[in-house]
């Protein structure tokens, strides 16, 4: 099994969530379950903006979902993911989808500092509400590092973040070998740039999801990180889905595909079972 082929990420993403395919999917996705605020700035640099989808029939005291898309840290745009946001607003959840800086205009750790800024801005926009961070592929890496590397993200996870949902994220289980990723990550996931090497004591519950047929970011990434988290005493939910490739975990979040898998229902069950975040007493 080829466990990590990040060079394939942009091409695979285009199969489902490229501009034309996402435009078609978004075009057949209704907008009745949300009001959308577009292009909200969370910083003063290029691409530091987000869209917020406010559920029309919001669940009382439900956490706000921050969804961070993938694309190999080289491409992607928040407007492509209306279909993901709507998949959760129809369930009563408010959803934020941020952009973040991409290569070649940025490298590690810019994607983490940007995600952290966006998370803090969402927390400010929803006072008193907890957050659930969800990310696919490169975006899954971003959310993992947002809580695991507070020195870079400036996010205090125990304060507002109830949990994480990581979809097919590269975790540092295997080294980076391909361009441009060896430029984006000079340490090639062998140092503090990898979630595997950032496990600490202050982490919320984490759900790690991978498809068993994922040949882009192999499921060993989730399995190995789960073992390390479990060894450190963290609450981890590991879900490996048969017959799912790299794109399937985000595809089935759409209302048009969620009936073919339990993945979305499993995510909702995980979120609904999360305790309120609480920092340890000093």
C-alpha positions as CSV (number, residue, x, y, z in Angstrom):
1,X,0.0,0.0,0.0
2,X,1.3,3.4,-0.9
3,X,0.6,5.2,2.4
4,X,1.4,8.8,1.6
5,X,1.3,10.3,-1.9
6,X,0.6,13.9,-1.3
7,X,1.6,14.8,-4.8
8,X,-1.8,13.3,-5.8
9,X,-3.9,15.5,-3.6
10,X,-4.6,18.4,-5.9
11,X,-5.6,16.1,-8.8
12,X,-7.8,13.9,-6.7
13,X,-9.5,16.9,-5.1
14,X,-10.4,18.1,-8.5
15,X,-12.4,14.9,-9.1
16,X,-15.0,16.0,-6.6
17,X,-14.3,19.4,-5.2
18,X,-12.6,21.1,-8.2
19,X,-14.2,24.3,-9.3
20,X,-16.5,22.8,-12.0
21,X,-17.6,19.7,-10.0
22,X,-18.1,21.7,-6.8
23,X,-20.0,24.3,-8.7
24,X,-22.4,21.6,-9.9
25,X,-22.8,20.0,-6.5
26,X,-23.3,23.4,-4.8
27,X,-25.7,24.4,-7.5
28,X,-28.0,21.5,-6.6
29,X,-27.6,22.0,-2.9
30,X,-30.4,24.1,-1.3
31,X,-29.7,27.2,0.7
32,X,-32.8,27.2,2.8
33,X,-31.1,25.8,5.9
34,X,-28.7,28.7,6.5
35,X,-27.9,32.4,6.1
36,X,-24.4,33.0,4.9
37,X,-22.1,35.8,5.8
38,X,-19.3,36.0,3.2
39,X,-15.7,37.1,3.3
40,X,-15.4,37.9,7.0
41,X,-11.8,39.0,7.7
42,X,-10.0,37.2,10.5
43,X,-6.6,38.8,9.7
44,X,-5.1,41.4,7.4
45,X,-3.2,39.1,5.0
46,X,-4.2,37.7,1.7
47,X,-6.7,34.8,2.0
48,X,-7.4,35.5,5.7
49,X,-11.2,35.5,5.3
50,X,-14.0,33.1,6.1
51,X,-17.6,32.4,5.3
52,X,-20.0,31.7,8.2
53,X,-23.2,29.7,7.6
54,X,-25.7,30.4,10.4
55,X,-28.3,27.6,10.6
56,X,-31.9,28.7,10.1
57,X,-33.1,26.3,12.8
58,X,-30.1,26.1,15.1
59,X,-29.8,23.5,17.8
60,X,-29.7,25.2,21.2
61,X,-26.2,25.4,22.6
62,X,-24.8,23.2,19.8
63,X,-21.1,23.6,19.1
64,X,-20.0,25.7,16.0
65,X,-18.3,23.6,13.4
66,X,-15.1,25.0,11.8
67,X,-14.5,23.1,8.5
68,X,-11.0,23.4,7.0
69,X,-10.7,22.1,3.4
70,X,-7.8,20.2,1.8
71,X,-6.0,20.6,-1.4
72,X,-2.4,19.8,-0.7
73,X,-1.7,23.3,0.8
74,X,-1.5,24.4,-2.8
75,X,-5.1,25.0,-3.8
76,X,-8.7,25.3,-2.5
77,X,-11.2,28.0,-1.9
78,X,-13.9,28.3,0.8
79,X,-16.7,29.0,-1.7
80,X,-16.3,25.4,-3.0
81,X,-17.6,23.9,0.2
82,X,-21.2,25.1,0.5
83,X,-22.3,21.5,0.1
84,X,-20.3,20.5,3.2
85,X,-21.6,23.4,5.3
86,X,-25.2,22.7,4.2
87,X,-24.8,19.1,5.2
88,X,-24.5,20.3,8.8
89,X,-26.6,23.5,8.9
90,X,-29.6,21.3,7.9
91,X,-28.8,19.4,11.1
92,X,-28.9,22.6,13.1
93,X,-25.2,23.4,13.3
94,X,-23.6,26.8,12.5
95,X,-20.5,26.3,10.3
96,X,-17.5,28.4,9.5
97,X,-15.3,27.8,6.4
98,X,-12.0,29.7,6.4
99,X,-9.5,30.2,3.6
100,X,-5.8,30.1,4.5
101,X,-2.6,31.0,2.7
102,X,-1.3,28.5,0.2
103,X,2.0,27.6,-1.4
104,X,3.9,29.1,-3.2
105,X,3.0,32.2,-1.2
106,X,3.4,30.6,2.1
107,X,5.0,27.5,3.8
108,X,4.9,25.9,7.2
109,X,3.8,27.1,9.7
110,X,1.6,29.7,7.9
111,X,-1.3,27.3,7.5
112,X,-1.3,26.7,11.2
113,X,-1.1,30.3,12.2
114,X,-3.9,31.1,9.8
115,X,-6.2,28.3,11.0
116,X,-5.5,29.4,14.6
117,X,-6.5,33.0,13.8
118,X,-9.7,31.8,12.1
119,X,-10.6,29.6,15.0
120,X,-10.1,32.4,17.5
121,X,-12.2,34.7,15.3
122,X,-15.0,32.2,15.2
123,X,-14.9,31.9,18.9
124,X,-15.2,35.7,19.2
125,X,-18.2,35.6,16.7
126,X,-20.0,33.1,18.9
127,X,-19.5,34.0,22.5
128,X,-20.1,31.3,25.0
129,X,-20.3,28.6,22.3
130,X,-17.9,25.6,22.1
131,X,-16.3,24.7,18.7
132,X,-15.7,21.5,16.9
133,X,-12.8,21.6,14.4
134,X,-13.2,19.5,11.3
135,X,-10.8,19.2,8.4
136,X,-10.2,17.0,5.3
137,X,-6.7,16.0,4.1
138,X,-4.4,19.0,4.4
139,X,-7.2,20.7,6.3
140,X,-7.2,17.8,8.7
141,X,-3.5,18.4,9.3
142,X,-4.2,22.1,9.9
143,X,-6.8,21.4,12.7
144,X,-4.7,18.8,14.4
145,X,-1.8,21.1,14.5
146,X,-4.0,24.0,15.7
147,X,-4.6,22.2,19.0
148,X,-1.3,20.4,19.1
149,X,0.9,23.4,18.4
150,X,-0.5,26.3,20.5
151,X,2.8,28.0,20.2
152,X,2.0,28.4,16.5
153,X,-1.8,28.7,16.5
154,X,-2.2,30.8,19.7
155,X,-5.3,28.7,20.4
156,X,-6.1,27.5,23.9
157,X,-7.8,24.3,23.1
158,X,-9.3,23.6,26.5
159,X,-11.0,26.9,26.6
160,X,-13.5,26.6,23.7
161,X,-12.7,23.5,21.6
162,X,-14.9,20.5,22.4
163,X,-13.5,18.1,19.8
164,X,-11.8,17.4,16.5
165,X,-12.9,15.5,13.5
166,X,-9.9,14.6,11.2
167,X,-10.8,13.3,7.8
168,X,-7.9,11.5,5.9
169,X,-5.2,13.8,7.4
170,X,-1.5,13.2,7.0
171,X,-0.2,12.9,10.5
172,X,3.6,12.4,10.2
173,X,3.3,8.6,10.3
174,X,5.4,8.7,7.1
175,X,8.0,11.2,5.9
176,X,7.4,13.7,3.1
177,X,9.3,12.8,0.0
178,X,7.7,14.6,-2.9
179,X,7.9,18.2,-4.2
180,X,6.5,20.7,-3.4
181,X,5.9,19.3,0.0
182,X,9.5,19.0,0.9
183,X,9.7,22.8,0.3
184,X,6.5,23.5,2.2
185,X,7.7,21.3,5.1
186,X,11.5,21.5,5.3
187,X,11.6,19.0,8.2
188,X,9.6,16.6,6.0
189,X,7.3,15.6,8.9
190,X,10.3,14.2,10.9
191,X,10.2,17.0,13.5
192,X,7.8,19.3,15.3
193,X,5.9,19.9,12.0
194,X,4.1,16.5,12.4
195,X,1.1,15.8,14.6
196,X,2.7,12.5,15.6
197,X,5.4,14.5,17.3
198,X,3.1,17.0,18.9
199,X,1.0,14.9,21.2
200,X,0.6,16.8,24.5
201,X,-1.6,16.7,27.6
202,X,-4.0,19.4,26.6
203,X,-6.0,17.9,23.8
204,X,-9.8,17.5,23.3
205,X,-11.5,14.3,22.2
206,X,-10.4,13.5,18.6
207,X,-12.1,11.4,15.9
208,X,-9.7,10.1,13.3
209,X,-11.3,9.0,10.0
210,X,-9.8,7.3,7.0
211,X,-10.9,5.2,4.1
212,X,-9.3,1.8,3.8
213,X,-8.9,2.3,0.0
214,X,-7.2,5.7,0.4
215,X,-3.9,5.5,-1.6
216,X,-3.2,9.2,-1.2
217,X,-3.1,9.5,2.6
218,X,-3.2,5.9,3.7
219,X,-5.1,4.8,6.8
220,X,-1.9,4.1,8.6
221,X,-1.7,7.8,9.3
222,X,-4.9,7.6,11.4
223,X,-4.0,4.3,13.0
224,X,-0.5,5.3,14.1
225,X,-1.6,8.6,15.5
226,X,-4.5,6.9,17.3
227,X,-2.1,4.5,19.0
228,X,0.1,7.4,20.1
229,X,-2.8,9.4,21.4
230,X,-4.2,6.3,23.3
231,X,-0.8,5.7,24.8
232,X,-0.8,9.3,26.2
233,X,-4.2,8.7,27.8
234,X,-6.4,10.7,25.3
235,X,-9.9,9.9,24.3
236,X,-9.7,8.9,20.6
237,X,-12.2,7.5,18.2
238,X,-10.7,5.7,15.3
239,X,-13.0,5.0,12.3
240,X,-11.6,3.2,9.2
241,X,-14.2,2.8,6.5
242,X,-14.0,-0.1,3.9
243,X,-14.3,0.8,0.2
244,X,-13.6,4.5,0.9
245,X,-10.9,6.4,-1.0
246,X,-9.3,9.8,-0.2
247,X,-12.2,11.9,-1.4
248,X,-15.1,9.9,-0.1
249,X,-15.0,11.1,3.5
250,X,-15.8,14.7,2.3
251,X,-18.1,13.6,-0.5
252,X,-20.5,11.8,1.8
253,X,-20.9,14.9,4.0
254,X,-23.2,16.2,1.2
255,X,-26.9,15.6,1.5
256,X,-26.7,14.0,-1.9
257,X,-24.3,11.3,-0.9
258,X,-24.7,10.9,2.9
259,X,-27.2,8.0,2.6
260,X,-24.5,5.6,1.2
261,X,-22.4,5.6,4.3
262,X,-22.7,5.8,8.1
263,X,-19.7,8.3,8.2
264,X,-21.8,11.4,8.5
265,X,-24.1,9.9,11.1
266,X,-21.0,8.7,13.0
267,X,-19.6,12.2,13.0
268,X,-22.9,13.7,14.3
269,X,-23.0,11.0,17.1
270,X,-19.4,11.9,18.1
271,X,-20.2,15.6,18.2
272,X,-23.4,15.1,20.1
273,X,-21.6,13.0,22.7
274,X,-18.8,15.6,23.4
275,X,-18.6,17.2,26.9
276,X,-18.2,20.9,27.3
277,X,-14.6,22.0,27.1
278,X,-13.0,22.8,30.4
279,X,-9.5,23.9,31.2
280,X,-7.9,22.0,34.1
281,X,-7.9,23.8,37.5
282,X,-4.6,25.4,38.3
